[in-house]
Amino acid sequence: MRTEKASILNEVIERVKASDFCFVMNYGGLKVTQLTELRQALEKLDSRAMVVKNTYLSKVAEGQGWSGVASMFTGPTAIVTGTGDVTEVAKVLVEFAKKSGKAEVKGAAMDAATLSAADVVDLSKLPSKDVMRGMLLGTLMAPATSMVRVLNAPLLNVLYALKAYEEKQNGSAA
């Protein structure tokens, strides 16, 4: 392998290793301006799109231990890697594919899991990490909040009775 090809392959390998996820997409038929729009949208999410030869991707997949991804490496292929919120990136890619009508998401790899195109669409429908954390926190706090209300109820009843007694005493003195 020539040194230029080896350096490109090493760059792809390093980018994939440093990422939390790797989406594989078909970019065939897109105009340069459309690809630039996608790259700008991904940049806001700490992600990058890179056009890669399928032979390089096959070597990267083999090195990463991804199984069943060889079918994704056909036609003009680009990868999207990054460390941002994976659901937000999936939303951007699925929306971009719908809007462009030419691009398509072929699948993704996250940790040891390989996702199909349908899995990526499902992933794009999930709420973001921050929303999910809020939902989890609300679920965890609900029992504690209910317990505080139950424990405060007798005390509040005593306070209401004392307040009513005080108002009755003030009202009869007038």
Backbone bond lengths (Angstrom), bond angles and torsions (degrees), N, CA, C in turn:
res aa  C-N    CA-C-N  psi(-1)  N-CA   C-N-CA  omega(-1)  CA-C   N-CA-C  phi
1 M - - - 1.457 - - 1.523 107.98 -
2 R 1.328 115.57 133.95 1.459 120.20 178.91 1.525 109.73 -65.94
3 T 1.325 115.30 157.16 1.463 120.11 -176.78 1.521 111.99 -63.99
4 E 1.352 117.28 -33.03 1.467 119.53 179.00 1.521 110.66 -65.05
5 K 1.333 114.98 -44.43 1.459 119.68 -179.98 1.529 110.69 -66.50
6 A 1.313 116.24 -38.95 1.465 120.20 179.41 1.524 110.92 -64.46
7 S 1.329 117.30 -38.70 1.470 119.74 -179.81 1.532 110.69 -69.77
8 I 1.341 116.76 -36.87 1.470 119.64 177.38 1.525 109.64 -65.34
9 L 1.320 116.56 -45.09 1.461 120.88 178.86 1.527 110.85 -60.80
10 N 1.318 117.31 -43.27 1.471 120.97 178.10 1.521 111.51 -62.79
11 E 1.336 117.23 -38.43 1.464 120.70 177.87 1.529 110.79 -63.36
12 V 1.327 116.45 -43.12 1.463 120.31 178.83 1.521 110.19 -64.49
13 I 1.314 116.90 -44.40 1.472 120.96 179.53 1.524 110.79 -60.83
14 E 1.323 117.40 -45.38 1.469 120.97 -179.79 1.525 111.53 -64.41
15 R 1.330 116.70 -40.14 1.461 120.29 179.65 1.528 110.56 -64.36
16 V 1.321 116.85 -42.86 1.469 120.58 179.96 1.526 110.76 -66.99
17 K 1.320 117.45 -41.50 1.468 121.05 -179.95 1.530 111.61 -64.92
18 A 1.327 117.31 -34.87 1.464 121.58 -178.07 1.525 112.45 -81.10
19 S 1.323 118.16 -4.00 1.459 122.34 -174.86 1.520 111.50 -101.65
20 D 1.329 114.36 155.44 1.460 120.72 175.24 1.524 111.42 -84.18
21 F 1.314 116.79 -19.82 1.461 121.66 -176.87 1.517 109.48 -152.30
22 C 1.330 115.68 163.70 1.459 121.90 176.55 1.520 107.95 -146.00
23 F 1.322 116.56 108.36 1.459 121.98 176.53 1.530 108.30 -91.12
24 V 1.318 116.02 141.73 1.459 121.55 177.14 1.518 107.02 -113.60
25 M 1.328 115.99 128.93 1.460 118.97 -178.44 1.521 111.50 -139.33
26 N 1.315 115.61 155.39 1.450 124.14 175.21 1.526 106.83 -93.52
27 Y 1.309 116.81 123.70 1.466 120.04 -178.89 1.531 111.81 -110.15
28 G 1.313 117.76 10.05 1.463 121.73 -176.23 1.522 112.70 -58.64
29 G 1.311 116.54 136.56 1.455 122.25 177.71 1.511 114.78 86.53
30 L 1.322 117.67 -2.60 1.471 119.79 179.88 1.520 110.54 -81.14
31 K 1.299 114.94 149.18 1.457 120.81 173.95 1.517 108.22 -86.02
32 V 1.305 116.05 159.95 1.463 121.49 -179.59 1.526 110.40 -59.37
33 T 1.318 117.59 -38.38 1.464 120.45 -179.12 1.528 110.89 -64.88
34 Q 1.343 117.24 -36.74 1.464 120.08 178.73 1.523 110.63 -67.33
35 L 1.328 116.55 -42.68 1.461 120.29 178.84 1.525 110.62 -65.36
36 T 1.323 116.51 -35.14 1.466 120.56 176.93 1.526 110.98 -65.90
37 E 1.325 117.08 -40.87 1.471 120.96 176.49 1.528 110.83 -59.84
38 L 1.323 115.51 -43.91 1.464 119.55 178.91 1.522 110.88 -61.96
39 R 1.310 116.31 -44.84 1.468 119.94 -179.95 1.524 111.69 -62.29
40 Q 1.316 117.31 -38.40 1.461 120.49 178.90 1.528 111.13 -67.81
41 A 1.325 117.04 -39.31 1.455 120.29 178.35 1.527 110.87 -66.78
42 L 1.321 116.59 -37.50 1.467 120.58 179.93 1.525 111.84 -72.58
43 E 1.311 116.29 -31.79 1.461 120.27 -179.48 1.531 111.02 -60.70
44 K 1.325 116.81 -35.06 1.467 121.14 178.62 1.524 111.70 -66.39
45 L 1.329 117.14 -19.49 1.466 122.45 -177.57 1.527 111.98 -106.91
46 D 1.325 117.81 20.42 1.467 123.26 -178.59 1.528 111.76 57.10
47 S 1.314 116.68 41.18 1.458 122.34 179.88 1.518 109.59 -132.76
48 R 1.345 114.86 159.01 1.458 119.74 -179.38 1.523 110.23 -138.91
49 A 1.317 115.56 144.31 1.460 121.92 174.35 1.521 108.20 -101.97
50 M 1.332 115.30 140.18 1.461 120.35 -178.45 1.523 108.65 -142.45
51 V 1.321 116.38 128.37 1.457 121.46 176.20 1.526 106.93 -79.98
52 V 1.350 115.35 128.59 1.461 120.46 -174.76 1.522 109.27 -135.69
53 K 1.316 115.84 142.89 1.468 119.98 175.61 1.523 109.47 -67.74
54 N 1.307 115.65 144.43 1.463 121.01 -178.09 1.526 112.99 -62.26
55 T 1.329 117.21 -32.68 1.468 119.55 178.69 1.528 110.42 -66.39
56 Y 1.324 117.01 -37.11 1.467 120.18 177.05 1.527 110.08 -66.65
57 L 1.328 115.51 -42.38 1.467 119.10 179.88 1.516 111.57 -63.34
58 S 1.306 117.10 -36.65 1.463 120.20 177.53 1.521 110.69 -62.30
59 K 1.318 116.73 -40.78 1.467 120.67 178.49 1.525 111.02 -68.08
60 V 1.318 116.72 -39.09 1.470 120.78 178.11 1.527 109.68 -64.35
61 A 1.330 116.71 -44.58 1.466 121.44 -179.60 1.514 110.82 -62.33
62 E 1.304 116.21 -40.78 1.460 120.37 178.55 1.526 110.36 -63.83
63 G 1.328 116.45 -43.16 1.461 121.17 179.44 1.523 113.03 -66.98
64 Q 1.334 117.50 -31.93 1.463 122.03 -179.50 1.527 112.25 -85.07
65 G 1.314 117.29 -12.79 1.459 120.52 -179.39 1.515 113.40 79.38
66 W 1.331 117.05 24.19 1.465 120.96 178.22 1.525 108.11 -77.51
67 S 1.295 116.21 128.87 1.459 119.68 179.70 1.522 109.96 -106.67
68 G 1.324 115.77 147.48 1.450 121.18 175.24 1.514 115.53 71.34
69 V 1.327 117.95 22.70 1.459 119.59 -178.99 1.524 112.34 -106.57
70 A 1.302 117.76 -2.93 1.464 120.58 -177.58 1.525 111.29 -59.23
71 S 1.321 117.74 -33.34 1.465 120.66 -179.62 1.528 111.97 -68.40
72 M 1.317 118.05 -18.93 1.473 121.49 179.44 1.526 111.75 -76.81
73 F 1.318 116.89 -20.44 1.457 120.64 -172.68 1.523 111.42 -94.44
74 T 1.321 115.51 62.63 1.462 121.68 175.07 1.522 107.92 -131.97
75 G 1.305 116.03 146.23 1.457 120.45 179.23 1.517 111.48 74.72
76 P 1.323 117.22 -173.23 1.466 120.88 179.14 1.527 110.02 -68.06
77 T 1.327 116.50 116.82 1.456 121.28 -171.33 1.524 110.89 -119.93
78 A 1.322 114.45 139.46 1.464 122.02 173.78 1.522 107.48 -129.48
79 I 1.319 115.85 152.87 1.456 120.07 174.80 1.523 108.67 -116.57
80 V 1.319 115.03 150.45 1.456 121.18 175.18 1.520 106.11 -122.02
81 T 1.319 116.01 118.87 1.457 122.09 -179.34 1.516 109.40 -121.82
82 G 1.316 115.71 159.57 1.461 119.07 177.82 1.501 112.37 171.20
83 T 1.324 114.18 -177.21 1.457 120.95 -178.94 1.518 111.55 -125.31
84 G 1.305 117.95 9.11 1.456 121.42 -178.76 1.516 112.04 -79.83
85 D 1.313 115.32 -163.24 1.460 122.62 178.86 1.524 108.53 -73.21
86 V 1.316 116.47 116.12 1.463 121.68 -174.27 1.525 112.23 -63.47
87 T 1.320 118.09 -33.18 1.464 119.59 -179.59 1.528 110.90 -69.57
88 E 1.313 117.04 -36.81 1.463 120.39 178.39 1.532 110.86 -66.75
89 V 1.326 116.55 -40.12 1.459 120.40 178.02 1.525 109.54 -65.60
90 A 1.327 117.28 -42.32 1.467 121.01 178.11 1.533 110.48 -60.56
91 K 1.332 116.90 -40.80 1.468 120.47 178.16 1.523 111.23 -61.57
92 V 1.330 116.89 -43.82 1.459 120.96 179.83 1.530 110.35 -63.09
93 L 1.329 117.11 -44.26 1.464 120.38 -178.08 1.529 112.33 -66.90
94 V 1.322 116.87 -43.92 1.465 119.99 -179.87 1.519 110.35 -65.85
95 E 1.322 117.40 -42.06 1.468 121.06 178.54 1.528 110.49 -65.01
96 F 1.322 116.68 -40.89 1.467 120.78 178.56 1.528 110.44 -62.98
97 A 1.320 117.05 -42.91 1.467 120.85 179.79 1.529 110.81 -62.78
98 K 1.336 117.08 -40.53 1.469 120.43 178.02 1.522 110.72 -65.32
99 K 1.338 115.75 -44.05 1.453 120.95 -176.09 1.529 111.74 -68.20
100 S 1.315 117.09 -41.34 1.458 119.98 -176.60 1.526 112.04 -76.24
101 G 1.315 117.11 -33.94 1.457 120.56 -178.74 1.519 113.84 75.67
102 K 1.311 117.99 -7.09 1.462 121.53 -178.31 1.518 112.12 -116.53
103 A 1.309 117.27 -37.82 1.462 121.00 179.69 1.521 109.29 -77.30
104 E 1.324 115.38 153.91 1.456 119.52 175.40 1.524 109.34 -148.50
105 V 1.303 115.41 144.23 1.453 120.95 176.03 1.521 107.23 -85.59
106 K 1.326 116.34 123.92 1.465 120.89 -177.94 1.519 112.02 -88.77
107 G 1.324 117.06 -29.61 1.457 121.18 -178.14 1.517 110.10 163.21
108 A 1.321 114.94 -168.10 1.457 119.66 -178.68 1.514 109.85 -158.13
109 A 1.315 114.83 165.08 1.460 121.87 173.91 1.521 107.53 -132.83
110 M 1.329 114.99 129.37 1.468 121.26 177.03 1.520 106.86 -134.66
111 D 1.309 116.01 123.30 1.463 121.35 -175.63 1.524 108.55 52.59
112 A 1.323 118.05 -119.12 1.461 120.76 -179.47 1.522 111.70 -99.62
113 A 1.328 117.69 -1.11 1.464 121.38 -175.97 1.526 110.60 -92.31
114 T 1.320 114.38 142.41 1.460 121.54 174.61 1.519 107.38 -113.15
115 L 1.317 116.40 128.63 1.460 122.00 -177.29 1.524 110.93 -109.14
116 S 1.310 116.24 140.40 1.465 121.07 175.22 1.524 108.99 -82.82
117 A 1.323 116.36 176.53 1.468 120.97 178.22 1.523 110.67 -62.34
118 A 1.345 117.24 -39.00 1.468 120.78 178.52 1.525 110.91 -65.79
119 D 1.336 116.66 -36.56 1.467 120.52 177.64 1.522 111.03 -64.64
120 V 1.325 116.51 -37.13 1.470 120.57 179.02 1.529 109.89 -66.65
121 V 1.334 117.03 -39.68 1.470 120.45 177.14 1.523 109.75 -62.82
122 D 1.338 117.10 -42.90 1.470 120.63 177.01 1.525 111.24 -63.23
123 L 1.315 116.47 -40.10 1.465 121.32 178.36 1.524 110.71 -62.30
124 S 1.317 116.79 -36.38 1.467 120.04 -179.18 1.524 112.26 -68.72
125 K 1.321 117.10 -18.67 1.462 120.91 -179.49 1.521 112.58 -87.03
126 L 1.324 117.46 -10.16 1.463 120.85 178.83 1.525 110.89 -75.02
127 P 1.332 116.92 152.39 1.469 118.68 174.81 1.533 110.36 -70.17
128 S 1.318 116.05 163.44 1.464 120.55 -179.34 1.524 110.34 -69.12
129 K 1.329 116.01 168.66 1.466 121.10 -179.43 1.529 111.59 -58.62
130 D 1.327 117.13 -42.83 1.463 120.33 -178.16 1.528 111.37 -63.59
131 V 1.329 117.17 -40.66 1.465 120.64 178.68 1.531 109.94 -65.86
132 M 1.326 116.00 -42.19 1.467 119.58 179.53 1.528 111.21 -65.18
133 R 1.320 116.93 -38.07 1.469 120.24 176.94 1.523 110.77 -63.60
134 G 1.327 117.04 -40.77 1.464 121.37 177.29 1.518 111.56 -62.88
135 M 1.340 115.79 -41.82 1.464 119.84 178.14 1.525 110.80 -63.35
136 L 1.321 116.83 -41.80 1.463 121.25 178.71 1.526 110.87 -64.98
137 L 1.310 117.19 -43.26 1.456 121.04 179.17 1.527 110.91 -62.64
138 G 1.329 116.92 -42.36 1.462 120.99 177.90 1.518 111.27 -62.24
139 T 1.326 116.64 -40.03 1.465 121.00 178.48 1.521 111.06 -66.24
140 L 1.320 115.98 -40.29 1.466 119.46 179.95 1.525 112.07 -71.21
141 M 1.323 117.14 -31.54 1.465 120.82 -177.41 1.530 112.84 -83.07
142 A 1.321 119.28 -19.80 1.468 122.25 -176.23 1.529 112.83 -57.33
143 P 1.331 120.84 -47.21 1.469 119.04 178.98 1.535 112.83 -63.33
144 A 1.311 117.58 -38.66 1.461 120.53 179.64 1.526 110.48 -65.46
145 T 1.317 117.00 -41.65 1.467 121.29 178.71 1.523 110.59 -63.19
146 S 1.319 117.16 -43.25 1.470 121.13 178.64 1.520 110.94 -63.60
147 M 1.315 116.58 -40.40 1.467 119.99 -179.65 1.535 110.84 -64.76
148 V 1.316 116.88 -40.31 1.467 120.34 178.19 1.521 110.19 -62.52
149 R 1.333 117.40 -41.36 1.468 120.30 178.46 1.524 111.16 -62.71
150 V 1.323 117.04 -42.42 1.469 121.22 -179.46 1.529 110.56 -65.20
151 L 1.319 116.84 -41.79 1.466 120.21 -179.39 1.531 111.84 -70.59
152 N 1.321 117.24 -30.79 1.462 120.58 179.80 1.526 113.39 -80.20
153 A 1.312 119.28 -20.68 1.467 122.43 -174.85 1.528 113.32 -57.18
154 P 1.350 121.17 -50.56 1.479 119.38 179.45 1.530 112.65 -62.07
155 L 1.318 116.25 -38.79 1.458 120.42 179.31 1.529 110.47 -64.60
156 L 1.324 116.54 -41.94 1.462 120.23 178.50 1.531 111.02 -65.05
157 N 1.328 117.74 -37.44 1.469 120.70 178.09 1.526 110.76 -62.86
158 V 1.331 117.17 -39.99 1.471 120.54 177.13 1.526 109.83 -64.60
159 L 1.347 116.53 -42.66 1.460 119.46 179.46 1.530 111.39 -63.37
160 Y 1.340 116.98 -41.02 1.471 120.46 178.25 1.532 110.67 -63.52
161 A 1.329 117.24 -39.30 1.468 120.74 179.48 1.528 110.18 -65.84
162 L 1.338 117.48 -43.18 1.458 120.91 178.62 1.528 111.27 -64.56
163 K 1.325 116.45 -39.28 1.466 120.40 178.88 1.533 110.27 -65.32
164 A 1.333 116.93 -41.05 1.465 120.82 178.10 1.525 110.50 -65.33
165 Y 1.328 117.02 -41.07 1.466 120.94 178.47 1.528 110.20 -63.00
166 E 1.333 115.36 -42.52 1.474 119.44 179.96 1.521 110.21 -63.09
167 E 1.340 117.73 -43.87 1.468 121.40 179.34 1.518 110.47 -64.05
168 K 1.335 117.24 -36.26 1.469 121.22 179.64 1.532 110.22 -67.34
169 Q 1.320 114.61 -40.74 1.479 118.35 179.08 1.521 110.58 -67.19
170 N 1.294 119.02 -42.67 1.462 122.52 179.39 1.526 110.42 -67.48
171 G 1.309 117.46 -35.11 1.462 121.74 -178.89 1.523 111.62 -72.12
172 S 1.338 119.08 -34.95 1.481 121.40 -178.14 1.510 110.92 -79.48
173 A 1.321 118.85 -22.37 1.460 120.87 179.94 1.522 110.65 -78.11
174 A 1.259 121.10 -20.59 1.445 123.04 -177.10 1.481 114.50 -79.90
